[in-house]
Amino acid sequence: MFVLFLVITSRLFHQYKETGNRLAKYLGISFLLGGIEYAFLGVPMLFFPHEFVLLKITGIIAWIFVYFVLITAWTAVSYVYPKFPLKPLFVVLTFVFIGIIVYLVSPFVPAFINEAGIIDYADTPAMMVGGLLLTGTYLPMGLVFFYRAYKKKLYVKGITFGLGLVLNLIFLPISYQVNNYSTFVFFTVLAALGMTSIAIGVLLSSSAPTPQPQVQS
């Protein structure tokens, strides 16, 4: 998954250098931060699976990257829709994430292995809020991308990118909230397929539809 994040980031930055498209720039930054967030969760889990205090700390740090993922994604949206209420939403988002961090550290509960054999960060309410924020941010963007690709008759690119984004946003948050290992694997595979589909969509022809900023009336 981390590799897929890097592939998508590289392609979006390449598009930004070629076209000067700031939407691609901020989406690239958003995906890069998402990859770093995923690494903060995955690498300690791989090498230190029983260091539960360390896992919880890295999990909290990962939330900081989620915050900046959303900020850069919303900045990208503001280039497409200049009337997007960016500053007020930044303020709201900041207070929401302060609340999440406070919830995670007081009291501090180390991660643990739940009955399904999955590492649990004891942050289910925070995950629900974060999942809703990510879905509410990227799902409309995926649908807009799909619609614009359809209008430009870039059907394959639009379908692979849009569908991949939807799959990833639906199933990745769910995978952290199940108590059955087989269900966890199933949802994780679907999320991975979604990321793969996004990467394929990004890597297809550079004639991708580039959303243009709307002119304010």
N, C-alpha and C positions, 0 to 999 in steps of 0.2 A: 504493500500500500504506500509506504514512504517513497519508493521508487516512482510510483505512478504520480504522486504529488509533484516530485521533481520534474518528471517528464512534462506534465501539464504546465508547470511554472516556466520551464525553459521555452516551451513553444509560445506561451503568451508574451514573455519578454522579447522573444525574437520578433513577434508580430508588432510589439510596441516600437522596437528599434527600426523596423521597416516602414511603419505607417505613422508613428507618433501618436497612436491611439491610446489615450490615457485610461480608457476603460480596460484595455488589455493589460496595461501596467498595474493598475490597482487590483484587478482580478488575479494577476500573477503573484503579487505580493500576498494576497489573501490565501491563495493555494500554497505558497511557500510557508507561510506561518502555520497553515493547517498541517503541513507535513512535519514541521518542527514539533507541533503539539502532539501529533501522532507518535513521533519518535520519543518524546518525553514519557508517553505512556508505555510504548512497546519495548524500548531498550532495557529499562530497569526490570520490567516484567520477565524479559528473556534471560538476563544475566543475574538478577538478584530476586528470584521469585518468592523467597521466604523472608526477605527484609521488609516486613510490612510497614514499618515506620517510614523507611525510605520511599516505598511505593506510594504511600499517602502524600508525602512531601512533593514528590515529582508529579503526582496527580494534581495537586494544588497549583504547582507552577504551570502545568498544562492549561489550567483554566485561564491564566493570564494571557496565554497565546490565543485562546478562543476569543477573548475580549478584543484583541487586536485583529483577529480574523474578521470579526463582525464590523469593526471600525473601517477597515480597508474595503470590505465588500460594500458597505453603505456609501463610502466615498465614491466607489465605482458607480453606484446607482445614481449619485448626484450629478455625474457627468452626462448621464442619459436623460435624467429628469431634473432640470435645474430647480424646480419648485419643491423637490424632495426636502423635508424638514430635517436637514442633517444635524445642525447644532442642538436643537432640542432633544433629538433622539440620542445624541452622544451623551447628554447630561443624564437622561433616563437610564441609558445602558450602563453608565459609570456607577450610578447608585445601585442598580440591579447586581452588578458584579461585586461591588463592595459587600452587599448583603450575602452573596454566595460565598465569598472568601471568609466572612465572619462566621457563617454557618459551618464551614468546613474546619475551622480552627478552634471553635469554642462550643462544646469541648472537642479537643483533638482526639479522634477515634482512628487508630491505625487501620490500614486495609486488612482484609482477612479473606480466607478462602471459604466461599459459601457452600451450601449443601450440594450444589451442582458441580463443585470442583473448579469454579471460576473465581478469579480474584475480584473481590468486591471492595470498592473504595468508600463504602458507607456514605454515598452522596446521591442517592436516588432522587430526592426532591430537586437537587441542583441539576442533575442530569436531565430531568424533565423540563426545567426552565431553559437550560442550554439547548436542548433538542428543539424546543419550540422556537427559540430565537434563530437557530441555524436554519430550520425548515422555513420559517417565515421570511428569512432573508434570501436563501438560495432557490427555493422552489419557484417563486415568481420570476426570478431571473432566468431559470431554466426554461420556464414556459414562454417567456418573452423571446429567448434565443430560438426556441423551436418555432415560434410563430414567424419570426423574421426570416429564419432559414427557409421555412415553407413558402413565404411570399417571394423569396428570391430563387425558389425551385432548387435549393440545396437540401434535398430531402434526406439523403443519407447522413450528412453532417448534422443536420438539425435533430434528427431522430436519435442518433447515437449520443450526442452531447446532452440533449434535453432529457431523454429517458435515463441516461446514466446518472445525471444529477438527481433526478427524482428518486431512483432506486437507492442511491447512496444516502440521501437525506432521510428517507423513510426507515431504512433497515439498519444503518449504523448506530443511531441512538437506541433503537430497540434492542440491539444485540447486547447492550450493557445493562439491560433491565430484566433479563430472563433468569430463571432459576433451574433451567434444564440444559444440560451440556449439548445435547443433540440440537435443541432449538437455537442455542447460542451459535453453534457451528453453521447452521442453516442460514441464519440472518447475517452472519459475518461473510459467508460466501456470496450472498446476494449483494451486500454492500461492496465487496471487492469487485464483483461483476459490474456494479454501477461505476466505480472508479475506473475500471478498464474501459468501459464504454465512453466515459468522459474523455479519457486520454486518446481514444481512437478518434472521437469527434474533433478534438483540438488538433490532432496530427494530420487530419485530412486537409485537402486543398486549402491553401492560404486565401482562397477567394471567399472565405467565410463571411457571413453577414456581420458587419460591424455596426452596432447600434449607434446612430448619430444623435448628438444632443438636440433636444427640442428647442426651438426658438421661443423665447418668452414673448408673450403677446403684451 
